[in-house]
Amino acid sequence: MVKNAVSEIEKALKQRKKPVELLNLIFAFLNFKKAEVKIYNLLLKKSLTIKEMKEQLGISERTIRKYLKKLHEEGFIQRKVDESERLRYIYRAVSLQEAWKLVRKRIENIMDEISQVIAKSFN
């Protein structure tokens, strides 16, 4: 699985794929769910409420809420309160550049953990 993900990323780099396509491959490598990637990509295009996401993605509100919570906690999306009609959140994705920074930090943390495990095995 990891080998396949890495080869897909290498292939996309050689083909000079768009940054958002590369980011989607990295998300898959980092075990993001397909629905999480769809939500991020949708919110990258425009800010939406949960109801609007439900209509566009055909995913239940409960599922959307679950993935929004994770994406928000990890910093990939932001939310703001909209008080126009009634109190609700409007969600938007962070920029591709900011998402790349978050992904890079996550990969660096994984690499650091691996380095620590390797170092301990030599002690």
FENSULGI-V774447 format. One record per helix or strand of 2 or more residues. SS is the DSSP state (A for helix, B for strand). FROM is the first residue (numbers start at 1). LEN is the number of residues. If there is no record, write none. Layout:
ss;from;len
SS;FROM;LEN
SS;FROM;LEN
This chain:
ss;from;len
A;2;13
A;19;11
A;34;12
A;50;8
A;61;13
B;77;6
B;88;6
A;96;26
